[in-house]
Amino acid sequence: MRKTSLALAVTASTLGLSLSQTAHAEFLKDSKATLEARNFYFNRDFRQDGAAQSKSEEWAQGFILRADSGYTEGTVGFGVDAIGTFGFKLDSGGGTAGSGLLVPDRSGGSQDTSSGLAVAGKAKISKTVLKVGSLQYKNQAIASSDGRLLPQVFSGGQLVSQEIDGLTLDAAHIREVNNRNSNDYEDISVTSGGTRGIAVTGGNTTDSFDYIGGTYKVTKELTAGYYYSNLEDFYKQNSFNLVHVWPVADGQTLKTDVRYAHSTDDGRSTIDNDAYGIMTTYSVSGHSFGLGYQSMTGDSGFAYVGNTDPFLVNYVQISDFANKDEKSWQARYDYNFAAIGIPGLTFMTRYLSGDNVDQGGANNSEGKEWERNTELMYVFQEGPLKNLGMRWRNASVRSNFGNDIDENRLIVSYTLPLL
């Protein structure tokens, strides 16, 4: 895309910089900026008897500005990345708040508006980048959630190095989190309680999460990953991953994703878990058929940072199937309509079933649950509506130890490239 003087001005003003285009040519040349408008309707009906709230239903509009600069010239290049967010309520009331789309207020409802600005400075030497400030993460150790109106952002630093071909090294120190339905940064929590089998003492938050690890492309078909992470006072975790993509024949692939994580307590929790998972997917002519299995062993369920997306093969729209002693399987089908000449249109459906959940206490019965998901999405590929996306996500959950839920999410988003 040709970079106009207007687009350059938008990026410069967003980052709050006054730079010489001659002296910092690469800084401007490699800059990127987009503005996403995200309209989100969320409806969750609670179907179990005696539910405290019959449903959670809200409708909101959000805007997400992402601006990533290039680097200044020289041995050490410097730059800035920024994420600006703004959301406002379109509909929420009558006791239907709590969807996670909007920031809660003191009355039990939701605030009318929310906004934030996340800025990170960065420095680059060769193929090694250091970022410090407000960041999003996505790896085996931690993955920022973007499943609501506005994204989750963390405060900390990250070092990523790709000096060796095929090898990516990744390390970070994180201190606080601004959750997707929050206006403020706060200490980091651990997922706990209920059938998770994780108990904590002295509060469930901390101001320190560290990880180090990376991925290595062993061969063209095989990628291996390992991460060590520590949520101070709560858990230490070693996570392993192997992904193999076998080209069975022309236009056909068999992908196998194997995951294992060993988690132990770090002083103030009862975390003791081994999580095993495997997902195998066969793809041909636009069709994808997947089968997955996940197993939890040890004295607790899977440990991960609260409100993030856990690195599990059976983490889906509502549930993660990671309770104490839980065994679960998944059957999934996807179809990409580009195979019949309709690019941008995709369909997905899956069914998951979990059992053997240890409910603890005096309840000796076996915990069981199932979830069914369906998703239909279309993104316009050309014309005046190019980059306009429409997504419908439907889910049903039934359980003998948790909530029975029917859920619909309707998301309309439009991404405007500014640079």
Order of alpha helices (4+ residues) and beta strands (2+ residues): alpha-alpha-beta-beta-beta-beta-beta-beta-beta-beta-beta-beta-beta-beta-beta-beta-beta-beta-beta-beta-beta-beta
